[in-house]
Amino acid sequence: MPEPLFVPRASSAEVPDAKLRDYVLNPAHRVGRHKARVFASTLGIERNDWRFLRDQILEQLPSSPVTAIRPKPPYGTEYEVRMPVDGRNGATHSVITGWLVPDDGTPRLITAYVEIPRRP
């Protein structure tokens, strides 16, 4: 079995405040509103909880293996990482995060959403 791969330089990763506050957790955002609704309904995490979510994502990233890699020339490489996130409501769900890592640069969060299990 191959060794797990981790996001390069994960310990220095950045989560732009606006990415969580104004996109992922914003119920009024044209695209993000769907992610915000699922975060609220499954984890009890709402827009004002963006720091709570950010802290968990940054804590989990260095120990969470990469689940997909997509080259994004000329910007770098995108890494997908699933990680458990604890909600304000006591529930824990897998959250899929996307990271853009420029060549020799700092990883930056580009998306996050709750993984919804598919029905059989």
N, C-alpha and C positions, 0 to 999 in steps of 0.2 A: 504494500500500500504506500503511495507517495506521501511525502511529508506535506502537512498543510501549508498553504501560502497565506501570508498576512499582508495587509496594506503596507507598502514601504513608508518608513518614517511616520508610522501611526502615532507615536507618542507626541509628535509635533502637529498633529492634525488640527484644522480650523473648522469651526462651525459658525458661519456668518449668522449674526443675530437675526437679520431679516429673512434668512432662508427658513428658519423655523417659525418665527413670530408672524411674518407677513406673507408666507406662502404655505408651508406644510400645515400649520395650525390655524390658518385664517379662514373662517367659515364664509367670508365674503369674497375670497379670491376666486377668479373665474376657473382656474384649474385646481388650485389647492383645496378648495372647499370640500371636495370629496374625501381627500385625505384627512382633513380636519374633522369631518363628520365621523369617520371610522376611529380616529384616535379618541374622540370624545366618547363614542358609544362603547368601545371595547376596553379602553384603559382609563377613562375619566380624565384624560389629558386634554386641556383646552388651551386657547391662545395664551393666556397669562401664565401657563405652566411651561413656557418654552425653555426657561433656564433648567427646570427639573428634567426635561427631556434631553437637552444639550448635555448636561452633566452625565447622565446615564450613557448616552451614545459615546462620549469621549472616554468614559471609564471602560466600556466594553470593547471598543475598537481594537486595542492592541492584542487582545486575547481571542478575538473572533476571526475565524478563517474566512478567506475570500471564497465566494461561491460562484463568481463569474468575472471574467476579464474581457474588456472590449477596447481595442485601440481606438483613439480619437485624435488622429493626426489633424492639425499640427499641435493640438492642445495637450497631448499626453496620453494617459491611459485611464480608463474608467474601471473602477473596481466595485463589485457588488458584495455586500457583507450583510449576513443575517445575524441578528443578535437579540437576546431576550431583553425586554423592557418591562419594568414593573410600573403598573399604573397607580394613579391616585385612588382607584377604587379597590385595590388589593389584587387585581388580576395581573397576570404576566402573559405577554404575547410576543411572538417573534416579529421584529421590525426589520424590514429590508432597507438598507442604506446604500446610497450611491456616492462614490468618492471620485473626484477628478484629481489625478496626480500628474502634474507636469513633470517632464524629465528633470530629475534632480531638484524638484520643487516640493512644496508643502501640500499634503493632501487637504482637499477642501470638500466639505459635504455639498452635494448637488441635489439630493433628494432623500426622502425617508417616507415610508408608509408601512402600515400594519399589514402583515401577511395574513390573508384570510384563507383558511384551509378550504380546499375544493371538496365539494360533496361527491361521494362515490356515484 
